[in-house]
Amino acid sequence: MELQFRPGPSYCLAALYGLLHLAAVAALVASALPLPAQLVLILALSVHATLLIRGALLITGRRLTAVDADAGGILLAFGDGRRVPVVINSIYCTSWLQVVQFRRQSAIDRRTFWLIVLPDTADADSRRRIRAWLLAVPVQHSTMPVQTCD
């Protein structure tokens, strides 16, 4: 089964990242840590939130722009022009959320990449196609069992 999926920006995911980081900052402020330690951690959280939100909104060059799959394998395309061959490491698939963890095929470089598909990431037909593909993904493209919930 072939798949060509182009995810769009996710404002829901960006808002979730922002809210979770604000909650972490609030917990830090309420903690008994010394003020300098709080400021360093708040700065680190701010940088991390900015990176995650830029990724969710597809602003950064490292963003995942396409998933292309056929019988030969799965290729991830990124905003900076890289194309990386991967296998699926794990899948979580529901009707409104699909999360896929990809792992490089290289035995030396075991970095992972994530695809999070929320309702605002793609139209209904594209989400249906990726859901059907994930549930029927060939065994040679996967290293872990599929987990589904409905």
Contacts in CASP RR format, 6 or more apart in sequence:
PFRMAT RR
TARGET T0000
AUTHOR 0000-0000-0000
METHOD contacts of the structure
MODEL  1
MELQFRPGPSYCLAALYGLLHLAAVAALVASALPLPAQLVLILALSVHAT
LLIRGALLITGRRLTAVDADAGGILLAFGDGRRVPVVINSIYCTSWLQVV
QFRRQSAIDRRTFWLIVLPDTADADSRRRIRAWLLAVPVQHSTMPVQTCD
1 69 0 8 1.000
1 132 0 8 1.000
1 133 0 8 1.000
1 136 0 8 1.000
1 137 0 8 1.000
1 138 0 8 1.000
2 69 0 8 1.000
2 70 0 8 1.000
2 71 0 8 1.000
3 67 0 8 1.000
3 68 0 8 1.000
3 69 0 8 1.000
3 70 0 8 1.000
3 129 0 8 1.000
3 130 0 8 1.000
3 133 0 8 1.000
4 66 0 8 1.000
4 67 0 8 1.000
4 68 0 8 1.000
4 69 0 8 1.000
5 66 0 8 1.000
5 67 0 8 1.000
5 68 0 8 1.000
5 122 0 8 1.000
5 126 0 8 1.000
5 129 0 8 1.000
5 130 0 8 1.000
5 133 0 8 1.000
6 65 0 8 1.000
6 66 0 8 1.000
6 122 0 8 1.000
6 126 0 8 1.000
7 58 0 8 1.000
7 64 0 8 1.000
7 65 0 8 1.000
7 66 0 8 1.000
7 67 0 8 1.000
7 115 0 8 1.000
7 117 0 8 1.000
7 121 0 8 1.000
7 122 0 8 1.000
8 58 0 8 1.000
8 121 0 8 1.000
8 122 0 8 1.000
9 56 0 8 1.000
9 57 0 8 1.000
9 58 0 8 1.000
9 120 0 8 1.000
9 121 0 8 1.000
10 56 0 8 1.000
10 57 0 8 1.000
10 116 0 8 1.000
10 118 0 8 1.000
10 120 0 8 1.000
10 121 0 8 1.000
11 56 0 8 1.000
11 57 0 8 1.000
11 120 0 8 1.000
12 118 0 8 1.000
12 119 0 8 1.000
12 120 0 8 1.000
13 56 0 8 1.000
13 116 0 8 1.000
13 118 0 8 1.000
13 121 0 8 1.000
14 52 0 8 1.000
14 53 0 8 1.000
14 56 0 8 1.000
14 57 0 8 1.000
17 49 0 8 1.000
17 52 0 8 1.000
17 53 0 8 1.000
17 56 0 8 1.000
18 49 0 8 1.000
18 52 0 8 1.000
18 53 0 8 1.000
21 45 0 8 1.000
21 46 0 8 1.000
21 48 0 8 1.000
21 49 0 8 1.000
21 52 0 8 1.000
24 45 0 8 1.000
25 42 0 8 1.000
25 45 0 8 1.000
25 46 0 8 1.000
28 38 0 8 1.000
28 41 0 8 1.000
28 42 0 8 1.000
28 45 0 8 1.000
29 38 0 8 1.000
29 42 0 8 1.000
31 38 0 8 1.000
33 41 0 8 1.000
51 60 0 8 1.000
54 60 0 8 1.000
55 62 0 8 1.000
55 63 0 8 1.000
58 65 0 8 1.000
61 78 0 8 1.000
61 79 0 8 1.000
61 80 0 8 1.000
62 78 0 8 1.000
62 79 0 8 1.000
62 80 0 8 1.000
63 78 0 8 1.000
63 79 0 8 1.000
64 76 0 8 1.000
64 77 0 8 1.000
64 78 0 8 1.000
64 113 0 8 1.000
64 115 0 8 1.000
65 77 0 8 1.000
65 78 0 8 1.000
65 79 0 8 1.000
66 76 0 8 1.000
66 77 0 8 1.000
67 74 0 8 1.000
67 75 0 8 1.000
67 76 0 8 1.000
67 77 0 8 1.000
67 115 0 8 1.000
67 130 0 8 1.000
68 74 0 8 1.000
68 75 0 8 1.000
68 76 0 8 1.000
68 77 0 8 1.000
69 75 0 8 1.000
69 133 0 8 1.000
69 141 0 8 1.000
71 138 0 8 1.000
73 85 0 8 1.000
73 140 0 8 1.000
73 141 0 8 1.000
74 85 0 8 1.000
74 86 0 8 1.000
74 87 0 8 1.000
74 88 0 8 1.000
74 102 0 8 1.000
74 141 0 8 1.000
75 83 0 8 1.000
75 84 0 8 1.000
75 85 0 8 1.000
75 86 0 8 1.000
76 83 0 8 1.000
76 84 0 8 1.000
76 86 0 8 1.000
76 102 0 8 1.000
76 113 0 8 1.000
77 83 0 8 1.000
78 84 0 8 1.000
84 104 0 8 1.000
84 113 0 8 1.000
85 104 0 8 1.000
85 105 0 8 1.000
86 102 0 8 1.000
86 103 0 8 1.000
86 104 0 8 1.000
86 105 0 8 1.000
86 113 0 8 1.000
87 102 0 8 1.000
87 103 0 8 1.000
87 105 0 8 1.000
87 141 0 8 1.000
87 142 0 8 1.000
87 143 0 8 1.000
88 100 0 8 1.000
88 101 0 8 1.000
88 102 0 8 1.000
88 103 0 8 1.000
88 137 0 8 1.000
88 141 0 8 1.000
88 142 0 8 1.000
88 143 0 8 1.000
88 144 0 8 1.000
89 101 0 8 1.000
89 102 0 8 1.000
89 103 0 8 1.000
89 112 0 8 1.000
89 143 0 8 1.000
89 144 0 8 1.000
90 100 0 8 1.000
90 101 0 8 1.000
90 144 0 8 1.000
90 147 0 8 1.000
91 98 0 8 1.000
91 99 0 8 1.000
91 100 0 8 1.000
91 101 0 8 1.000
91 134 0 8 1.000
91 137 0 8 1.000
91 142 0 8 1.000
91 144 0 8 1.000
91 146 0 8 1.000
91 147 0 8 1.000
92 98 0 8 1.000
92 99 0 8 1.000
92 100 0 8 1.000
92 147 0 8 1.000
92 149 0 8 1.000
93 99 0 8 1.000
93 131 0 8 1.000
93 134 0 8 1.000
93 135 0 8 1.000
93 146 0 8 1.000
93 147 0 8 1.000
93 148 0 8 1.000
93 149 0 8 1.000
94 148 0 8 1.000
94 149 0 8 1.000
94 150 0 8 1.000
95 131 0 8 1.000
95 150 0 8 1.000
96 118 0 8 1.000
96 119 0 8 1.000
97 116 0 8 1.000
97 117 0 8 1.000
97 118 0 8 1.000
98 115 0 8 1.000
98 116 0 8 1.000
98 117 0 8 1.000
98 127 0 8 1.000
98 130 0 8 1.000
98 131 0 8 1.000
98 134 0 8 1.000
99 114 0 8 1.000
99 115 0 8 1.000
99 116 0 8 1.000
99 117 0 8 1.000
100 114 0 8 1.000
100 115 0 8 1.000
100 117 0 8 1.000
100 134 0 8 1.000
101 112 0 8 1.000
101 113 0 8 1.000
101 114 0 8 1.000
102 112 0 8 1.000
102 113 0 8 1.000
102 114 0 8 1.000
102 115 0 8 1.000
103 110 0 8 1.000
103 111 0 8 1.000
103 112 0 8 1.000
103 113 0 8 1.000
103 143 0 8 1.000
104 110 0 8 1.000
104 111 0 8 1.000
104 112 0 8 1.000
117 127 0 8 1.000
117 130 0 8 1.000
119 127 0 8 1.000
121 127 0 8 1.000
122 130 0 8 1.000
134 146 0 8 1.000
135 146 0 8 1.000
135 148 0 8 1.000
137 146 0 8 1.000
END
